[in-house]
Structures are given as structure tokens and as C-alpha cells.
Amino acid sequence: MLNYSSWIEIDLKQFKKNIQIIRSYLKDALFCLCVKANAYGHGLIEIAKVAQKEKVDCLAVANLMEGIKLREANIKLPILVLGTFHEDQIKDLIDYDLEITISSFFKAKLVKDYCSKYNKKCKVHLKVDTGMGRIGVKPKTARTLYKYLKDQNSFIIRGIFSHLACAEQKDHPMNNIQINSFDDFLNKIKPDKSTILHMANSAYLCNFENDLKDMVRLGALAFGCYSKDLPTKFKDIKSIFSVKSKVSYFKIVEKDQGISYGYSFITKAKSNVVTIPVGYGDGYSRSLSNIGKVLIRGKKYPIIGIICMDQFMVDVTNADAYIGDEVVLIGRQKNEEITIKEIADKCKTISYEILCSFNERLPRVYKS
């Protein structure tokens, strides 16, 4: 870590604690951890390895390539690919023992034709669209598709699932509409007891107590980055993600001096200004220009001027700050904290986008 000028710090001890807290509320439901998008920016492989040691039941990814990376890293857990696939990916999906989402007759027939030709079987989850409007088959059509999957020798039906669109809003009427639609569908098809039924996500687990079905799919909650205030039952779940850097340059700037591109900030008095070697090229949003803050020596200081691709400037007038000092962009320093939600609110977005924006140029450092 000492060799890095900027880095992302992942608290694996807290991550394990988060998993344990969540598991205590799952009753008999299985725990599927969503590790798509580089595990929400936390690092796909390292997070998956910890999840496997902590005996999480299943991992979920967005696409084939994420699944392949996990298998090549010796991850043995069941892996569900939540997104769609193309015909030329079917071989790898099966060869890498990935569980495929079936969301249309067209894709089901492609898989069936491949399996028939090469005498293969494929593990699948049927996706039912109860109101999200993204991918999935409407319940009425899904009944026919389910029968097709059961009748073909090519498929091992591992699960049936849907996804809630408005669960973060506890009183939104769509929640009951979607839940009732899914339950009605299940009552009509009467799936085998071995079939894993799943619909609950992080928001559902935060806002509702009952009917978790057979499995919950969680990402944000496990990483401590849920976009709303956590309920009391999850008060000990914390963020495991910090972004840190070091002061790289110190200068004294005279009054009326412009800072950075376009001179969007002009000093009103003689100022002490430091440069931080992080920018939008690392995933630190340019929209934080002139409104964001960082922590240095346990105090918050304002970002001044436009954030550049690789660097930005901070006003530390009337403060002690030196080259090499630790700078916290997200996280805690002494008694102060800059949360992911705080950053997201300033950027007018959600916490998940902020996390997923940080790329591989910032190395991940894992603290056990």
C-alpha cells in the first residue's frame, strides 16, 4: 500500500461481519451474493473468494465473462448468470458450469438445440417479468415456457425468479402487485420442491420481513452501500469501501488566481492549495468539481476548480497539510467520514453508480 499514490481500501473483516448479520435474518433461505460489475467495484475475485470461505450459497454475475473469471479463479460455488446470452456463448456457459437465465422461448430453443446436438444438459433459471420491464417472460407466457423446459431432456431447472422494481419504496403499490403476480404464477405451475424460487433483493430484505422464498439475491446490503438509510436491524452493517490518496503537491496561490481548467474557481485571498493525484480517469466524478470535499488530518477541505483526468486541487488555507499526507475521498479519518451516499447525492446519482465508476487504475488493497 505504501507504494501507491492512490488506492481503494476494502475492509474484509467488516465484509465478513456484514455476511454474518445478513445470514441471521435469512431463516432457511439461501444467500446468493451478487458480484456483478467487479463486485460493485470491490473486486470480483477477492470478494468471491471471501464469500466462498464464508459459505455463501451462490454467486450471481451479469454475463458470461464474469462467470468465466470466477471459474478460472477456482471458485466452485454455483454461479447464476443474470443477464441474457448469445448463441455463440452457449458452449462456454455449459462448459464452465454456469447457470443460465432463460427469458424467452427463442433463447430456450437455442440452448435446447445445442444440448441435443452435443448430448449436453444445461442448468437454467426461468426469469419471469412481473413488472420490472427489463428481461423476462410475462407470467402467462412463462407458464408455457416452464412446461417446455420441463418437457425437454436438455434442461435442469435450478430456479425460477423475478425482480422487484420498487422495493426501496416500502409503500409503493407495485411491490404487492409484483409479489402477487409471482405467487399466482407459482401456484398455477406448481414447481418441483427442488426448484429454487427467488425474488427478494437488498431492498426487500430491508423493508419486508416475510416470504423470502428459497433464496435472496443481495449485493448492496452485503457491501454496506445500500442507497437508503438502513433499518435498525441492520445498524451494524457498514460500508467496506474507502478511497484514499496522498498529497502530491503543495503551493501558495495569490489572491485572484484561477485554479484548473476554465478558471471556474478564483481565489478570494492568498491561499494554500494542495494537489491530489486522483481524477475522473480513475472514476472520481468530475461533477464533484467545486462542491466535493476530502479529509486530511481528520478535517474536511473543499475541492476547488475543475477535477482533471488525473488530479484535482484542494484548499487547505489555515491548516496543516504536507506532501505525503493521507487524503480520504470516501471513508473515515479520525472522527470524520465522507460516505458513498454523500458523494452520490452531490453527483445526483445513486451509491452503486459511484462504486462501479472506480476502475482498475486504482489498486484494491484488502484489509483482513
Beta strands, then each sheet from edge to edge (+ up, - down):
strand 1: 6-11
strand 2: 30-34
strand 3: 58-61
strand 4: 79-81
strand 5: 99-102
strand 6: 122-127
strand 7: 155-161
strand 8: 196-200
strand 9: 215-218
strand 10: 241-246
strand 11: 249-253
strand 12: 258-259
strand 13: 265-266
strand 14: 271-276
strand 15: 293-296
strand 16: 299-304
strand 17: 312-315
strand 18: 326-333
strand 19: 336-338
strand 20: 364-367
sheet 1: 11+ 14- 17+ 16- 15+ 18- 10+ 1- 20-
sheet 2: 2+ 3+ 4+ 5+ 6+ 7+ 8+ 9+ 2+
sheet 3: 11+ 14- 17+ 16- 15+ 18- 19+
sheet 4: 12+ 13-
end
